[in-house]
Amino acid sequence: MQINKAQFVCSSERLSQLPKDSLPEFAFIGRSNVGKSSLVNMLTGRSGLAKVSGTPGKTRLINHFRINDSWYLVDLPGYGYARTSKTQRDEFAKIITDYVLRCERMHFLFVLVDSRLEPQKIDLRFIEMLGREGIPFGIVFTKTDKLSAAQLARSVERYKQVLGEQWEGLPPMFRSSSEKRTGREEILDFIGKCLTEC
């Protein structure tokens, strides 16, 4: 899929503020500082579309970007950032769960995980919730340029082993580096295929 047009539409803090049209939505989520904004910019080919910050937890609203006037890329708040207050974390959690569980236009959720780390409990709990609720999702391994090919293969295999203990079938998995712009075609082609099957 080629992205010819990417436009920021709105930021929302509740479902009632989301765009009112019926375009399908593909959302991206992950722990704070996993590289979500960088991935959004890499996918769209627009370096400043999503604000990239060195401070984790900057994305605090649901951000909608209209792509090719045919679908939305949705940047969700990062979860699990400890330096925010419990009240703020609870608010983020409500925004996230409301969208993920109740937005009928969301066709697919990409869960970003840092390829350099062991499977994190907070990610596994979130993934478990998605499975329990029947939410279609895939896993994007970010920052893959920081690892050798062998290290990356071991990281992906660790996730497969952990998820395989509870899941009969594994979700789609993608490997991405915003620095080296890898994984872009695979993710966009996957979205394109989903759109044709909608």
Residue frames as a rotation matrix with the C-alpha (Angstrom) as fourth column:
MET 1
0.570 0.822 0.000 0.00
0.822 -0.570 0.000 0.00
0.000 0.000 -1.000 0.00
GLN 2
-0.540 -0.678 0.499 1.16
0.662 -0.708 -0.247 3.51
0.520 0.197 0.831 -0.84
ILE 3
0.183 0.557 -0.810 0.31
0.858 -0.492 -0.145 6.38
-0.479 -0.668 -0.569 1.50
ASN 4
-0.296 -0.218 0.930 -0.32
0.797 -0.592 0.115 9.49
0.526 0.776 0.349 -0.57
LYS 5
-0.106 0.346 0.932 -2.10
-0.295 -0.906 0.302 11.55
0.950 -0.243 0.198 2.04
ALA 6
-0.191 0.031 -0.981 -1.82
0.863 0.481 -0.153 11.59
0.468 -0.876 -0.119 5.83
GLN 7
-0.301 0.216 0.929 -3.69
-0.134 -0.974 0.183 14.22
0.944 -0.070 0.322 7.79
PHE 8
-0.936 0.029 -0.351 -4.10
0.351 0.141 -0.926 14.81
0.022 -0.990 -0.142 11.53
VAL 9
-0.257 0.932 0.256 -7.82
0.348 -0.158 0.924 15.03
0.902 0.327 -0.283 12.28
CYS 10
0.435 0.487 0.757 -8.36
-0.526 -0.545 0.653 15.25
0.731 -0.682 0.019 16.02
SER 11
-0.815 -0.532 -0.231 -7.33
-0.067 0.481 -0.874 14.33
0.576 -0.697 -0.427 19.56
SER 12
0.229 0.971 0.073 -10.00
-0.395 0.024 0.919 12.83
0.890 -0.239 0.388 21.80
GLU 13
-0.765 -0.450 0.462 -10.28
-0.592 0.208 -0.778 11.96
0.254 -0.869 -0.425 25.45
ARG 14
-0.389 0.668 0.634 -13.56
-0.261 0.580 -0.771 10.02
-0.883 -0.466 -0.051 25.16
LEU 15
-0.616 0.135 0.776 -15.42
0.634 0.670 0.387 7.97
-0.467 0.730 -0.498 22.58
SER 16
0.442 0.894 -0.069 -18.04
0.694 -0.389 -0.606 10.65
-0.569 0.220 -0.793 21.99
GLN 17
0.443 -0.351 -0.825 -15.34
-0.368 -0.910 0.189 12.89
-0.818 0.220 -0.532 20.52
LEU 18
-0.428 -0.641 0.637 -14.11
0.310 0.558 0.770 10.43
-0.849 0.527 -0.040 17.90
PRO 19
-0.860 0.105 -0.500 -14.65
-0.488 -0.459 0.743 11.18
-0.151 0.882 0.446 14.18
LYS 20
-0.129 0.949 0.289 -18.28
-0.530 0.181 -0.828 10.58
-0.838 -0.260 0.480 13.19
ASP 21
0.135 0.184 -0.974 -17.68
-0.975 0.199 -0.098 9.03
0.175 0.963 0.207 9.78
SER 22
0.835 0.336 0.435 -17.53
-0.424 0.898 0.120 5.29
-0.350 -0.285 0.892 9.20
LEU 23
0.381 -0.767 -0.517 -13.95
-0.660 0.166 -0.733 4.87
0.648 0.620 -0.442 7.96
PRO 24
0.806 -0.137 -0.575 -12.21
0.377 0.869 0.320 1.76
0.456 -0.475 0.753 9.35
GLU 25
0.645 -0.563 0.516 -9.61
-0.730 -0.653 0.201 2.34
0.224 -0.506 -0.833 12.05
PHE 26
0.542 -0.607 -0.581 -6.26
0.466 0.792 -0.394 0.65
0.700 -0.058 0.712 12.69
ALA 27
0.880 -0.065 0.470 -4.84
-0.388 -0.671 0.632 1.47
0.274 -0.738 -0.616 16.09
PHE 28
0.081 -0.936 -0.342 -1.35
0.224 0.351 -0.909 1.36
0.971 -0.003 0.239 17.59
ILE 29
0.812 0.206 0.546 -0.62
-0.475 -0.310 0.823 0.95
0.339 -0.928 -0.154 21.27
GLY 30
0.257 -0.743 -0.618 2.24
0.492 0.651 -0.577 -0.03
0.832 -0.156 0.533 23.56
ARG 31
0.413 -0.211 -0.886 4.07
0.871 -0.194 0.452 0.84
-0.267 -0.958 0.103 26.72
SER 32
0.960 -0.127 -0.251 5.35
-0.148 -0.987 -0.067 4.38
-0.239 0.102 -0.966 27.00
ASN 33
0.222 -0.941 -0.254 8.69
-0.813 -0.323 0.484 4.88
-0.538 0.099 -0.837 25.23
VAL 34
0.190 -0.123 0.974 8.28
0.252 0.965 0.073 1.84
-0.949 0.232 0.214 22.97
GLY 35
-0.811 -0.573 -0.117 8.66
0.085 -0.312 0.946 3.97
-0.579 0.757 0.302 19.85
LYS 36
-0.053 0.911 0.409 5.01
0.779 0.294 -0.554 4.37
-0.625 0.289 -0.725 18.87
SER 37
0.640 0.314 -0.701 5.16
-0.057 -0.891 -0.451 7.94
-0.766 0.329 -0.552 17.54
SER 38
-0.338 -0.844 -0.417 8.31
-0.639 -0.120 0.760 7.15
-0.691 0.523 -0.499 15.56
LEU 39
-0.720 0.134 0.681 6.56
0.417 0.867 0.271 4.15
-0.555 0.479 -0.680 14.02
VAL 40
0.391 0.919 -0.039 3.52
0.584 -0.281 -0.761 6.24
-0.711 0.275 -0.647 13.07
ASN 41
0.440 -0.296 -0.848 5.78
-0.516 -0.856 0.031 8.78
-0.735 0.424 -0.529 11.37
MET 42
-0.667 -0.740 0.088 7.73
-0.401 0.456 0.795 6.06
-0.628 0.495 -0.601 9.59
LEU 43
-0.397 0.590 0.702 4.58
0.655 0.718 -0.233 4.34
-0.642 0.368 -0.672 8.33
THR 44
0.644 0.754 -0.126 3.07
0.495 -0.537 -0.683 7.55
-0.583 0.378 -0.719 7.00
GLY 45
-0.011 -0.743 0.669 6.34
0.979 -0.145 -0.145 8.94
0.204 0.653 0.729 5.65
ARG 46
0.482 0.211 0.850 5.70
0.085 -0.977 0.195 12.19
0.872 -0.021 -0.490 7.55
SER 47
-0.386 -0.821 -0.420 8.49
0.468 0.218 -0.857 12.89
0.795 -0.527 0.300 10.05
GLY 48
-0.974 -0.052 0.219 6.52
-0.140 -0.623 -0.769 15.33
0.177 -0.780 0.600 12.19
LEU 49
-0.252 0.961 -0.112 3.01
-0.192 0.064 0.979 13.90
0.949 0.268 0.168 11.99
ALA 50
0.769 0.390 -0.506 3.05
0.394 0.333 0.857 12.30
0.503 -0.858 0.102 15.45
LYS 51
0.565 -0.553 0.613 4.99
-0.671 -0.740 -0.049 14.22
0.481 -0.384 -0.788 18.07
VAL 52
0.427 -0.544 -0.723 8.09
0.495 0.809 -0.316 12.31
0.757 -0.223 0.615 19.14
SER 53
0.632 -0.185 0.753 9.36
-0.617 -0.707 0.344 13.08
0.469 -0.682 -0.561 22.63
GLY 54
-0.401 -0.827 -0.393 12.25
-0.214 0.502 -0.838 11.93
0.891 -0.251 -0.379 24.77
THR 55
-0.743 0.231 0.628 9.85
-0.654 -0.055 -0.754 12.01
-0.140 -0.971 0.192 27.71
PRO 56
-0.882 0.437 -0.179 7.71
0.357 0.865 0.352 8.87
0.309 0.247 -0.919 27.97
GLY 57
-0.382 0.836 -0.393 3.96
0.841 0.137 -0.524 9.22
-0.384 -0.531 -0.756 28.33
LYS 58
-0.876 -0.009 -0.482 3.48
-0.102 -0.974 0.203 12.26
-0.471 0.227 0.852 26.09
THR 59
-0.688 0.695 -0.209 0.62
-0.215 0.080 0.973 10.73
0.693 0.715 0.094 24.10
ARG 60
-0.941 0.335 0.042 -2.29
0.006 0.141 -0.990 11.16
-0.337 -0.932 -0.134 26.49
LEU 61
-0.008 0.956 -0.295 -5.20
-0.648 -0.229 -0.726 11.34
-0.762 0.185 0.621 24.07
ILE 62
0.116 0.141 0.983 -6.55
0.594 0.784 -0.183 9.25
-0.796 0.605 0.007 21.21
ASN 63
-0.245 -0.305 -0.920 -5.04
-0.469 -0.794 0.388 10.77
-0.849 0.526 0.052 18.05
HIS 64
0.460 0.509 0.727 -6.71
0.445 0.577 -0.685 10.16
-0.769 0.639 0.039 14.68
PHE 65
-0.480 -0.590 -0.649 -4.84
-0.434 -0.483 0.760 10.50
-0.762 0.647 -0.024 11.37
ARG 66
0.658 0.741 0.130 -6.85
-0.189 0.331 -0.925 10.12
-0.729 0.584 0.358 8.15
ILE 67
-0.458 -0.870 0.182 -4.88
-0.160 0.282 0.946 8.12
-0.875 0.404 -0.269 5.59
ASN 68
-0.991 -0.017 0.133 -5.63
0.128 0.167 0.978 8.38
-0.038 0.986 -0.164 1.85
ASP 69
-0.528 0.847 0.055 -9.13
-0.849 -0.527 -0.032 9.55
0.002 -0.064 0.998 2.85
SER 70
0.034 0.542 -0.839 -10.00
-0.507 0.733 0.453 5.86
0.861 0.411 0.300 3.23
TRP 71
0.477 0.131 -0.869 -8.97
0.586 0.689 0.426 4.78
0.655 -0.712 0.252 6.76
TYR 72
0.736 -0.207 0.645 -7.73
-0.537 -0.759 0.368 6.08
0.413 -0.617 -0.670 10.08
LEU 73
-0.142 -0.787 -0.600 -4.43
0.434 0.495 -0.753 5.39
0.890 -0.367 0.271 11.75
VAL 74
0.767 0.511 0.388 -5.08
-0.158 -0.436 0.886 5.77
0.622 -0.741 -0.253 15.47
ASP 75
-0.391 -0.919 -0.054 -2.31
0.048 0.038 -0.998 6.59
0.919 -0.393 0.029 17.94
LEU 76
0.675 0.687 -0.269 -3.42
0.242 0.137 0.960 5.49
0.697 -0.714 -0.074 21.42
PRO 77
0.541 -0.481 0.690 -1.91
-0.800 -0.547 0.246 6.63
0.259 -0.685 -0.681 24.74
GLY 78
-0.306 -0.718 -0.625 1.01
-0.264 0.695 -0.669 4.58
0.915 -0.040 -0.402 26.01
TYR 79
0.800 0.600 0.033 0.34
-0.222 0.244 0.944 2.48
0.558 -0.762 0.328 29.07
GLY 80
0.722 -0.426 -0.545 2.37
0.652 0.683 0.329 1.70
0.232 -0.593 0.771 32.17
TYR 81
-0.068 -0.786 0.615 4.31
0.236 -0.611 -0.755 4.94
0.969 0.094 0.227 32.61
ALA 82
0.056 0.081 -0.995 5.14
0.932 0.352 0.081 5.03
0.357 -0.932 -0.056 36.34
ARG 83
-0.813 -0.507 -0.287 5.96
0.581 -0.745 -0.328 8.74
-0.048 -0.433 0.900 36.66
THR 84
-0.470 0.751 0.463 2.39
-0.277 -0.624 0.731 9.84
0.838 0.215 0.501 36.16
SER 85
-0.609 0.307 0.731 0.02
-0.777 -0.046 -0.628 9.93
-0.159 -0.951 0.267 39.11
LYS 86
-0.847 0.357 0.393 -2.25
0.295 0.932 -0.210 6.97
-0.442 -0.062 -0.895 39.83
THR 87
0.108 0.932 -0.347 -5.22
0.067 -0.355 -0.932 9.16
-0.992 0.077 -0.101 38.87
GLN 88
0.057 -0.167 -0.984 -3.64
-0.900 -0.435 0.021 9.92
-0.432 0.885 -0.175 35.49
ARG 89
-0.902 -0.422 -0.088 -2.76
-0.422 0.822 0.383 6.28
-0.089 0.382 -0.920 34.92
ASP 90
-0.515 0.796 0.318 -6.34
0.415 0.556 -0.720 5.31
-0.750 -0.239 -0.616 35.72
GLU 91
0.309 0.612 -0.728 -7.60
-0.359 -0.634 -0.685 7.94
-0.881 0.473 0.024 33.26
PHE 92
-0.385 -0.526 -0.758 -5.26
-0.910 0.083 0.405 6.63
-0.150 0.846 -0.511 30.54
ALA 93
-0.953 0.011 0.304 -6.40
0.001 0.999 -0.032 3.07
-0.304 -0.030 -0.952 31.27
LYS 94
-0.078 0.996 0.033 -10.05
0.271 0.053 -0.961 4.08
-0.959 -0.066 -0.275 30.91
ILE 95
0.213 0.081 -0.974 -9.39
-0.780 -0.586 -0.219 5.91
-0.588 0.806 -0.062 27.61
ILE 96
-0.689 -0.606 -0.398 -7.54
-0.723 0.543 0.427 2.86
-0.043 0.582 -0.812 26.27
THR 97
-0.864 0.360 0.352 -10.03
0.257 0.917 -0.305 0.20
-0.432 -0.173 -0.885 27.38
ASP 98
0.096 0.929 -0.357 -13.04
-0.076 -0.350 -0.934 2.27
-0.992 0.117 0.037 26.27
TYR 99
0.094 -0.107 -0.990 -11.58
-0.942 -0.330 -0.053 2.61
-0.321 0.938 -0.132 22.79
VAL 100
-0.795 -0.548 -0.258 -10.22
-0.604 0.750 0.270 -0.91
0.046 0.371 -0.927 22.42
LEU 101
-0.861 0.453 0.231 -13.31
0.315 0.832 -0.457 -2.66
-0.399 -0.321 -0.859 23.74
ARG 102
-0.030 0.976 -0.217 -16.07
0.448 -0.181 -0.875 -0.36
-0.893 -0.123 -0.432 22.50
CYS 103
-0.149 -0.038 -0.988 -14.97
-0.676 -0.725 0.130 1.29
-0.722 0.687 0.083 19.24
GLU 104
0.480 0.471 0.740 -16.75
0.120 0.801 -0.587 -0.76
-0.869 0.370 0.328 16.59
ARG 105
0.954 -0.118 -0.274 -14.78
-0.298 -0.307 -0.904 0.86
0.022 0.944 -0.328 13.74
MET 106
0.048 -0.983 0.177 -11.46
-0.927 0.022 0.374 -0.44
-0.371 -0.183 -0.910 15.05
HIS 107
0.766 0.248 -0.593 -10.60
-0.548 0.735 -0.399 -3.29
0.337 0.631 0.699 12.69
PHE 108
0.547 -0.670 -0.502 -7.20
0.571 0.737 -0.362 -4.20
0.612 -0.088 0.786 14.10
LEU 109
0.934 -0.279 0.225 -4.89
-0.355 -0.634 0.687 -3.28
-0.049 -0.721 -0.691 16.98
PHE 110
0.375 -0.895 -0.242 -1.10
0.193 0.330 -0.924 -3.30
0.907 0.300 0.296 16.67
VAL 111
0.994 -0.101 -0.028 0.56
0.017 -0.104 0.994 -3.89
-0.104 -0.989 -0.102 20.05
LEU 112
0.479 -0.876 0.063 4.13
-0.321 -0.241 -0.916 -2.58
0.817 0.418 -0.396 20.09
VAL 113
0.957 -0.285 -0.053 6.74
0.162 0.376 0.912 -4.31
-0.241 -0.882 0.406 22.25
ASP 114
0.473 -0.867 -0.155 10.43
-0.871 -0.487 0.064 -3.47
-0.131 0.105 -0.986 22.68
SER 115
0.790 -0.140 -0.597 12.36
-0.200 0.861 -0.467 -6.25
0.579 0.488 0.653 20.97
ARG 116
-0.198 -0.975 0.097 15.31
-0.398 -0.011 -0.917 -5.76
0.896 -0.220 -0.386 23.33
LEU 117
-0.421 0.095 0.902 13.38
-0.907 -0.071 -0.416 -6.78
0.024 -0.993 0.116 26.45
GLU 118
-0.972 0.233 -0.011 12.10
0.231 0.955 -0.187 -10.02
-0.033 -0.185 -0.982 27.87
PRO 119
-0.249 0.953 0.175 8.30
0.421 -0.057 0.905 -10.34
0.872 0.299 -0.387 27.58
GLN 120
-0.910 -0.101 0.401 6.98
-0.245 -0.650 -0.719 -7.75
0.333 -0.753 0.568 30.03
LYS 121
-0.750 0.638 -0.172 4.18
0.594 0.537 -0.599 -8.61
-0.290 -0.552 -0.782 32.46
ILE 122
-0.309 0.669 -0.676 2.23
-0.150 -0.736 -0.660 -5.47
-0.939 -0.102 0.327 31.59
ASP 123
-0.514 0.083 -0.854 2.32
-0.857 -0.097 0.507 -6.32
-0.041 0.992 0.121 27.87
LEU 124
-0.921 0.125 -0.369 1.35
0.051 0.977 0.205 -9.93
0.386 0.170 -0.906 28.52
ARG 125
-0.609 0.746 -0.270 -1.58
0.437 0.032 -0.899 -8.86
-0.662 -0.666 -0.345 30.73
PHE 126
-0.245 0.501 -0.830 -2.80
-0.616 -0.742 -0.265 -6.50
-0.748 0.446 0.491 28.03
ILE 127
-0.662 -0.065 -0.746 -2.45
-0.690 0.441 0.574 -9.16
0.291 0.895 -0.337 25.33
GLU 128
-0.930 0.341 -0.136 -4.30
0.367 0.857 -0.363 -11.64
-0.007 -0.387 -0.922 27.54
MET 129
-0.373 0.816 -0.443 -7.15
0.031 -0.466 -0.884 -9.14
-0.927 -0.343 0.148 27.88
LEU 130
-0.348 0.200 -0.916 -7.32
-0.892 -0.372 0.258 -8.75
-0.289 0.907 0.308 24.10
GLY 131
-0.869 -0.021 -0.495 -7.58
-0.232 0.899 0.371 -12.50
0.437 0.437 -0.786 23.67
ARG 132
-0.792 0.586 -0.169 -10.23
0.462 0.396 -0.794 -12.79
-0.399 -0.707 -0.584 26.35
GLU 133
-0.126 0.760 -0.638 -12.31
-0.141 -0.650 -0.746 -10.07
-0.982 -0.004 0.189 24.70
GLY 134
0.246 0.221 0.944 -11.80
0.766 0.552 -0.329 -11.37
-0.594 0.804 -0.033 21.16
ILE 135
0.699 -0.073 -0.711 -10.02
-0.290 -0.938 -0.188 -8.23
-0.654 0.338 -0.677 19.90
PRO 136
0.814 -0.440 0.379 -8.10
0.571 0.482 -0.665 -8.78
0.109 0.757 0.644 16.62
PHE 137
0.799 -0.590 -0.119 -4.49
-0.484 -0.747 0.456 -7.78
-0.358 -0.307 -0.882 17.16
GLY 138
0.706 -0.700 -0.111 -0.90
0.432 0.550 -0.715 -8.32
0.561 0.457 0.690 16.12
ILE 139
0.695 -0.561 -0.449 2.47
0.382 -0.241 0.892 -7.70
-0.609 -0.792 0.047 17.76
VAL 140
0.800 -0.514 0.310 5.05
0.061 -0.444 -0.894 -5.26
0.597 0.734 -0.323 16.39
PHE 141
0.486 -0.745 -0.457 8.60
0.817 0.201 0.541 -5.73
-0.311 -0.636 0.706 17.66
THR 142
0.971 -0.095 0.220 10.18
-0.008 -0.930 -0.368 -2.26
0.240 0.356 -0.903 17.72
LYS 143
0.558 -0.818 0.139 13.79
-0.792 -0.475 0.383 -1.05
-0.247 -0.324 -0.913 17.89
THR 144
0.924 -0.141 0.357 14.97
0.188 0.977 -0.101 -4.13
-0.334 0.160 0.929 16.02
ASP 145
0.676 -0.716 0.174 17.99
-0.039 -0.271 -0.962 -2.24
0.736 0.644 -0.212 14.69
LYS 146
0.330 -0.533 0.779 19.45
-0.929 -0.330 0.167 -2.42
0.168 -0.779 -0.604 18.20
LEU 147
0.397 -0.104 0.912 19.76
-0.401 0.874 0.274 -6.22
-0.826 -0.474 0.305 17.94
SER 148
-0.757 -0.582 -0.296 21.65
-0.574 0.376 0.727 -8.64
-0.312 0.721 -0.619 15.74
ALA 149
-0.177 0.703 -0.689 19.59
-0.767 0.340 0.544 -10.97
0.616 0.625 0.479 13.55
ALA 150
-0.462 -0.062 -0.885 20.22
0.280 0.936 -0.212 -13.83
0.842 -0.346 -0.415 16.00
GLN 151
-0.972 0.102 -0.210 19.24
0.171 -0.297 -0.939 -11.74
-0.158 -0.949 0.271 19.04
LEU 152
-0.522 0.824 -0.221 16.05
-0.849 -0.528 0.037 -10.61
-0.086 0.207 0.975 17.32
ALA 153
-0.190 0.422 -0.886 15.16
-0.406 0.788 0.462 -14.17
0.894 0.448 0.021 16.38
ARG 154
-0.720 -0.121 -0.683 15.61
0.504 0.586 -0.635 -15.23
0.477 -0.801 -0.362 20.02
SER 155
-0.916 0.394 -0.070 13.46
-0.247 -0.696 -0.674 -12.32
-0.315 -0.601 0.735 21.21
VAL 156
-0.254 0.847 -0.466 10.62
-0.914 -0.054 0.401 -13.23
0.315 0.529 0.788 18.85
GLU 157
-0.292 0.083 -0.953 10.93
-0.027 0.995 0.095 -16.89
0.956 0.053 -0.288 19.81
ARG 158
-0.973 -0.054 -0.225 10.65
0.224 0.037 -0.974 -16.00
0.061 -0.998 -0.024 23.52
TYR 159
-0.575 0.814 -0.081 7.34
-0.754 -0.565 -0.334 -14.29
-0.318 -0.131 0.939 22.83
LYS 160
-0.097 0.539 -0.837 6.11
-0.720 0.542 0.433 -17.22
0.687 0.645 0.336 20.78
GLN 161
-0.621 -0.203 -0.757 6.97
0.256 0.861 -0.440 -19.61
0.741 -0.467 -0.482 23.60
VAL 162
-0.961 0.258 -0.095 5.29
0.003 -0.335 -0.942 -17.51
-0.275 -0.906 0.321 26.28
LEU 163
-0.339 0.887 -0.314 2.15
-0.916 -0.387 -0.105 -16.91
-0.215 0.252 0.944 24.23
GLY 164
-0.312 0.163 -0.936 2.11
-0.546 0.775 0.317 -20.52
0.778 0.610 -0.152 23.06
GLU 165
-0.977 -0.065 -0.204 1.58
0.131 0.573 -0.809 -21.62
0.170 -0.817 -0.551 26.65
GLN 166
-0.549 0.814 -0.190 -1.89
0.029 -0.209 -0.978 -20.04
-0.836 -0.542 0.091 26.61
TRP 167
0.088 0.566 -0.820 -2.81
-0.788 -0.464 -0.405 -19.59
-0.610 0.681 0.405 22.95
GLU 168
0.431 0.124 0.894 -3.71
0.326 0.902 -0.283 -22.20
-0.841 0.414 0.349 20.37
GLY 169
0.424 -0.282 0.861 -2.80
0.869 -0.140 -0.474 -19.88
0.254 0.949 0.186 17.50
LEU 170
-0.322 -0.638 -0.700 -0.34
0.753 -0.621 0.219 -16.99
-0.574 -0.456 0.680 17.59
PRO 171
0.690 0.557 -0.463 -1.20
0.210 -0.766 -0.608 -13.46
-0.693 0.322 -0.645 16.44
PRO 172
0.730 -0.464 0.502 0.50
0.494 -0.150 -0.856 -11.90
0.472 0.873 0.120 13.39
MET 173
0.522 -0.638 -0.567 3.97
0.486 -0.324 0.812 -10.62
-0.701 -0.699 0.140 14.25
PHE 174
0.836 -0.242 0.493 5.91
0.318 -0.517 -0.794 -7.80
0.447 0.821 -0.355 12.60
ARG 175
0.174 -0.861 -0.478 9.51
0.895 -0.063 0.441 -6.64
-0.410 -0.504 0.760 13.01
SER 176
0.755 0.244 0.608 10.13
0.513 -0.798 -0.316 -2.93
0.408 0.551 -0.728 12.73
SER 177
-0.203 -0.766 -0.610 12.84
0.874 -0.423 0.241 -0.32
-0.442 -0.484 0.755 13.02
SER 178
0.844 0.513 -0.153 11.89
0.416 -0.809 -0.415 3.32
-0.337 0.287 -0.897 12.58
GLU 179
0.228 -0.856 -0.464 15.60
-0.315 -0.516 0.797 4.16
-0.921 -0.036 -0.387 12.28
LYS 180
-0.780 -0.606 0.156 16.13
-0.112 0.382 0.917 1.80
-0.616 0.698 -0.366 9.34
ARG 181
-0.219 0.817 -0.533 12.53
-0.928 -0.343 -0.144 2.02
-0.300 0.463 0.834 8.09
THR 182
-0.893 -0.065 -0.446 12.10
-0.220 0.926 0.308 -1.74
0.393 0.373 -0.841 8.18
GLY 183
-0.753 0.654 -0.076 8.72
0.544 0.553 -0.631 -3.40
-0.370 -0.517 -0.772 8.61
ARG 184
-0.587 0.527 -0.614 6.87
-0.449 -0.844 -0.294 -0.57
-0.673 0.104 0.732 6.87
GLU 185
-0.570 0.357 -0.740 5.79
-0.739 0.169 0.652 -2.51
0.358 0.919 0.167 3.79
GLU 186
-0.815 0.234 -0.530 4.73
0.310 0.949 -0.057 -5.56
0.489 -0.210 -0.846 5.81
ILE 187
-0.682 0.572 -0.456 2.52
0.416 -0.210 -0.885 -3.55
-0.602 -0.793 -0.094 8.15
LEU 188
-0.449 0.516 -0.729 0.98
-0.654 -0.746 -0.125 -1.42
-0.609 0.420 0.673 5.39
ASP 189
-0.687 0.193 -0.700 0.40
-0.513 0.554 0.656 -4.44
0.515 0.810 -0.282 3.16
PHE 190
-0.833 0.397 -0.385 -1.33
0.545 0.705 -0.453 -6.17
0.091 -0.587 -0.804 6.07
ILE 191
-0.498 0.663 -0.559 -3.59
0.013 -0.639 -0.769 -3.13
-0.867 -0.390 0.310 6.55
GLY 192
-0.545 0.258 -0.798 -4.27
-0.824 -0.341 0.453 -3.02
-0.155 0.904 0.398 2.81
LYS 193
-0.824 0.231 -0.518 -5.30
0.009 0.919 0.395 -6.66
0.567 0.321 -0.759 2.83
CYS 194
-0.707 0.578 -0.407 -7.60
0.578 0.141 -0.804 -6.04
-0.407 -0.804 -0.434 5.80
LEU 195
-0.501 0.505 -0.703 -9.20
-0.425 -0.851 -0.309 -3.12
-0.754 0.144 0.641 3.96
THR 196
-0.637 0.246 -0.730 -9.97
-0.704 0.199 0.681 -5.24
0.314 0.948 0.047 0.90
GLU 197
-0.732 0.335 -0.593 -11.57
0.361 0.929 0.080 -7.86
0.577 -0.155 -0.801 3.12
CYS 198
-0.906 0.405 -0.120 -13.67
-0.104 -0.489 -0.866 -5.37
-0.410 -0.772 0.486 5.12
